[in-house]
Amino acid sequence: MSNNIPSAFSLDGKIAMVTGAGKGIGRACVEALVGCGATVIAVARTAADLTSLEDCYPDKVIALVADVTDDRFLQKIESMDRLDILVNNVGTNKPQPFTGVEREVLDTMLNLNVRSAFLVAQAAARVMMHQGGGSIIHMGSQMGHVGASNRTVYCMTKHAIEGLMKAMAVELAPSGIRVNSVAPTFIDTPMTKPMFENIDFHRDVMFRIPMGKIGQPEDVANAVLFLASDASAMVTGDSLRVDGGWTAV
């Protein structure tokens, strides 16, 4: 353990898995967990993104090119001898007005944001139950706590994640498994970059965040690190909002 890492945040010897690890928030989570000593299985569909992570952290990152909606990926998780931390990060969004939501968009977002999150967490929990504990962190959103125009499907899926997280926390606590979520506001990532190019959208977001700034991937990764570590040993069933005050208004 590095001398400048408080012992409660040390992840020395821990095995973590981060889905959607290639870019943005997922990549920042991998780097934060590695920085505190964990060995991280980084999961993404794009091999090149994972190769660059492995090159940066050759002894600490294990690249796994996989689709989280594929049953073979779930089987891969369940075959693991050990898994201490799951960061269930994969998700997508395609804003559309409620009355114009396309069926394909609805199905895609429900499948990726909810169904795959459930099944990946289920597979991880089975491993953790066998070993006697672990920490599961769902990537939620401030939109899992409020509503927003043109985001009915996204809000629905993220509210579902909050309900899933709470129910899992209650059921899995006797097995030593903590379950929480991190709920970011709009974060500066490749996915949000096109949104922020719209001047009106950027202005509206800034107006709604009392802290007056856009979040960075590292802000979210630091919250994940807290929930992954023993620093949050008594925390389960909670949503840590990294929203600059958006939902406090």
Salt bridges, closest charged atoms under 4 A:
GLU31 OE2 - ARG27 NE 3.88
ASP49 OD2 - LYS23 NZ 2.55
ASP70 OD2 - ARG72 NH2 2.67
GLU78 OE2 - ARG126 NH1 2.79
ASP84 OD2 - ARG82 NE 2.93
GLU162 OE2 - HIS145 NE2 3.78
GLU197 OE2 - LYS193 NZ 3.79
ASP200 OD1 - ARG203 NH1 2.98
ASP204 OD2 - ARG208 NE 2.97
